Amino acid sequence: MKQISSFFLKKLISTSNQRIIIPFYHKVSDERNTFSDHLYSPRKVLDFNNDLAVLCKFYTPISMTEFIDVSLLKEKSKQNYFHLTFDDGLSNFYKVVAPILLKNKIPATVFINSDFVDNKALFYRYKASLLFQVYEKSPQKEKRKFHEFFNQKKEIKEKLFKINYNNKEDLDRLANLVNYNFEEYLEIKKPYLTTTQIQELIDMGFTIGAHSKSHPLYADISFQEQIDQTKECADWLEKRFNLDYRVFSFPFTDLNVSKEFFLKLARERVLDVSFGSAGIKNDAFKTNFHRLFFEIGDENAKSYLIKEYVKYFLKAPFNKNTMPRN
């Protein structure tokens, strides 16, 4: 059975001509009750190691520089490659992931939100997760404060996670009401990379990319804010760490990001390449590439890849294999 599935995956890769994949994660952890609860399920350490074994069996790991060189060639590669990426600039990469990758000699890129470096601020969705954990553990008297805040008797979880970038201050107001201190959490837990850790990762051979300043969903902010979030983060990273490359991954997704956004960045040469998160998919812009979400619960990486390639073929008759741009 394993031989059949391996043969099938190899055939799917070659027939699709989608030979370069970019898996992405946030963190690799066996911990429970962390800031990411209810948002995504981090890959467990054992599963992550199994992912690496599968990826290395069917693809060759390459650096970001190599990825840029290979991907921008006029002719598509006839070799299979992968490049690992990690979003949100979490300290877990430094503590847990980097040692595993160094041992296996596998390159990776960490995409960073510049406002969060050195644990100066916390992503609003992580705030929502932490507040819901407070709610779950609170006695009924304290829970009433949540219900009164939202004027809602039920569905506190839904209300918390419906808060978006444009009304994220509601999370700070609620935290004050229930006496929860995000600054204290940042000081104690230190979920984000520090500037020192980032420099050490660069010295180890890892690459660093921009992930916006403060992680908004780009569809929720204005065109100018999209440009500013992207450019200012990339500028800060380049200057602070003396980078000779500029790469960027969209926070959340690049769905509904306009053609003009990419045209403006190209005219101003803001980025070398950018990355969405639509899976195995093409893009109208040759410098924007799509990544595969690899926080896949208990699923095996090989079966997951087979499903993703099959989906690619199923979308083909409907012209759904290219990200639309308006």
N, C-alpha and C positions, 0 to 999 in steps of 0.2 A: 504493500500500500504506500509506504514512504517513497519507494522508487517511482511509483506511478505519479504521485503528487509532485515529486521533484521534476520529473520529465514534463509534466503538464505546465508547471510554473516556468520552466525554461522556454517552453514553446510559446507561452503567452508573452513573455518578455520579448523574444525575438520577433514574433509576428506583429506585436503592437508597435515595435520600434521605439517604445518608451523605456530606454535602457538606463536612464539616469533617474534615480529616485532620491528624494530628500525627506527622510523621516523626521518628525519633530515631536519633542517631549517638553514637559515643564521641569519635572524632577523625577528621580528614581528613589523610592523610599518604601520601607516596610512599616513606617509609623502610621498611627491613626490619630484622629482628632487634631488635625493641623489646619492652617489657614486655607487650604485648598478643598476641604470637605464640602461636598454638595456642588462642587464646580467641575472637578475632573478627578479621576482615580490614577494617582501616580503609578508608574510601572514598578513592580516589586523588583528587588535586586536580582533574584534568581531569573525572573522572566526577562529582565533587561539583558542579562548575560546570554540567555537563550536567543533573544532577538539578534544580538551581535553575531552569534554563531550562524544563524540563518542568513543574515545579510551578507556575511563574509563568504558563505557558500555559493551564493548566486550573484554577488556583485563584488567589486573591488572598492575599498574605501579610498576616498580622495580628499584633499584639503579644499578649502574654499577657493583659494587661488587657482588650483587645478580645475575645480568645478567651473569657475568663470571662463577659463581658457577653453575648456572642452565644450561648454554649453553655447558659447557664442561663435563657434565654428559654423561655416555655411553648411557643411555636410554633417549629418547626424552621426554620432559615435556608433561604432560597431562593437564596442566593448560595454559591459555592464558596470555601472559605477553607483556608489551611494555616498552621500555626505550627511552626517548627523547634525541636527540643530536643536537648540534648547531655548525656549522663550522665557521671558520675564526676568532674566538676570538673577536667578536665585542662588543663594549661598550653597544649596544642596549640590550644585554642579561642582563647586570647589571641593567640598567635603567628601562626597560620595561618588559622583560620576567621573570626575577627572582621573582619579587613581585607577578606575576600571579601564578607561580608555587608554591611558598611558601604558598600562600593562599589556593591552592588546594592540597597541600602536595604531589606534584609530583616531583620525582628526575629527574635530567638531567645531561648530560655531555657537557662541552664546549671544542671544539677542537681548539687549539691555534697554530698560526705560531709564533715561538719564535722571529723572526726578527722584527715583527710588534708590539710586546708588548711595552707599554708606548708610542705608536705612533711614533716610531723611523723610520719607513719606511711604504710604501704603496704598496699593491698588484698591480702588473702591469695591471691587467684587470680593477681594479678600476680607475687606471690612465687613461686608454683608455676611460672609461665611462665619466669621468670628462672632458677630452679633447673634446669629441664629444659634450658635453653640451656647452662648450665654442664655438665650431664651430657653433652650431645651433643658438646661441644668437649673433654671431658676424656680423657686417656689411660686405658688400661684399669685401671691401678693406682688412679686416682682414682674411676673408675666403680664399683669394688668397694665403696667407701664407701656409695654409694647402695644397692647391692644388699644390703649387710649391714644398713643402716638399716631397710629394708623387709622383710628376710629373704626376698628375692625375687630370682630369677636373671634374670627378664625383666620386661617390662611396667612399666618405671619411669615412663614417661609416664602410664600409666593410674593408677598408685599416687599420683603427685603430684597429679593433677587430681581424684582422689576425695577428697582432703582437704577437709573442709568447715569452716564457721565454728566449729563446736564443738570441733574438734581442730586448729585452725590453728596452734597453738603448735608442732606437729610440724615445720612449715616452718622455724621459727626454730632448732629443735634441729638440723635437717639442715643449715641454712646454716652454723651454728657448726662442725659436723663437717667440712664441705668448705671451710671458711674463706672463705665468701662473706658480704659485709657489706651488708645492705640499707640501713643508715643512710648508708653511703658512696655507694651508688647514688642515694639520694634527694638527697644533698648535691650530687652532680655533675650528675645528669640533670634534677633538678627536674621530675618529670612532672606535678605538681599546681599549680594556681593558688595564688598568694600572696594575702594579704588586700589588698595594694596593687593587684594586678592585678584582683581582683574589684571593688574600688571603681572602678577605671578603666572596667571593662566596664559597670558600672551608670551611670557618668557618660556613657558612649557611648550609653546607651539600651537596653542588654540587661537582661533580667530574670534573677534568681537564685532557684533553688528548692532545697528540701531533698531529699536522696537517702539519708537515714538517717545515723547517725553513722559507722558503720564497714562498711557494705555486707554485712550478712548476708542469706542467703535467709530470708525471713520464715517460711516453712514449717518452718525448722530451729530457730527460737527460740520462747520462750514468749510467751503473749499479752501479759504485762506488758512483756517486753523489746521486743516490737513497738511498743507504745505509747511506751516510753521512747526508743527509737531514732528514732522519728518526731518526737515532741514536742520532745525536747532539741535535735535538729538544727535544726528550724524555729525554736525559741526563740532559739538562738544566732545564726542568720542574721538574724533580725528585729532583735535587739538590737545586733549588731555593725555592721550596715549600715543600720540605721534604715529597714527596709522597711515599707511599708504594705500588703503583701499576703503571703499564706502559701500557697505551692504546693509539692507534693511528688510525686516519682516513686518508685515502689517499686524497690528494688534487685533485679535479676534479673526477678522477676515477682510479681504479686499473686495468683497461683493459690493456692487453699486458704486465703487470708486470710478470716477469718470475718466474718459479718454484724455481730457484736458490735463488732469493731474499728471499722468505719465508723460504727456507731451511737454509740459512745463518743466518737470524735473529733468527730462532729457535735454531740453534746450539749455538749461542752466548747469547741466552736468553735475547734478546733486548726488547721484548714486551710480555705482557700477552695475549692480543688479538688485532686484527686490524679490520678495517672496510672499505669495499668498498661502492659503491652506485648503485648497479645493481638491486635494488628492492627486490622482494621476490624470492630469488635465493640461491642455495647451493654453496659451494666452495670446491675445491679439498683439501684445507687445513682447518683442523677442528678449527683452531684458527682465521680464517678470516671470517667475517660475513658481510652480505650485508644489506644496509639500503634503506629505501623508501623516495624518494624526496617528501616533503610535501608542497612545495610552488606551489600550484596547482590552482592559480587564484581564480575563483568564484566557483569552484567545491566543492560539499559537501564531507566531509571525508568518509562517509559511502559508497557513490556511487563510490568514488575513490578506496577504499579498495576492493570493489566487483570486479571492473575492473582488479585490480592488481592480485587478486587471480584467476580470470578467465584466465588471461594471463599466469599465472603459469601453469595451467592445459593444455592450448593450446600448450605450448612449450614442454610438457612432451613427446609426441610421437617422437619429433625430437631431444631428448636429449639436449635441450637448457636450462635446469633448473640448470645447474652447470657451474660456471665460468671456462673456459678452461685455463690451465696453460702449457706453453711450457718450 
